[in-house]
Amino acid sequence: GVRFASVQATTPEMFIGPNLARFEAVRDAVKAGFTYGSDCYGYGLLSMGFVDVVCEADMKPWDYMALVPVIVGAGGCATDWG
């Protein structure tokens, strides 16, 4: 689980509609720390191992495609809510 994970997100306001319940479940499960405002910096922190999860919503391919090889190359994975 994510209980002891450190999680980054750009803003909680990006989670609307069906993404809101999913986000709230993650947010409520995390006890180690949830911070906002990181934007792309959070992905750098993720790839260096300083945070465990970056949680985002409503991203378009141009928002994340360049990040995927960096994340995967660092040993992580990129997935969606599905």
Buried (B, 14 or more C-beta within 10 A) or exposed (E): EBEEBBBBBBEBEBBEEEBEEBBEEBBEEBEEEBEBEBEEEBBBBBBEEEBBBBBBBEEEEEEBEEBBEBBEEEEBEBEEEE
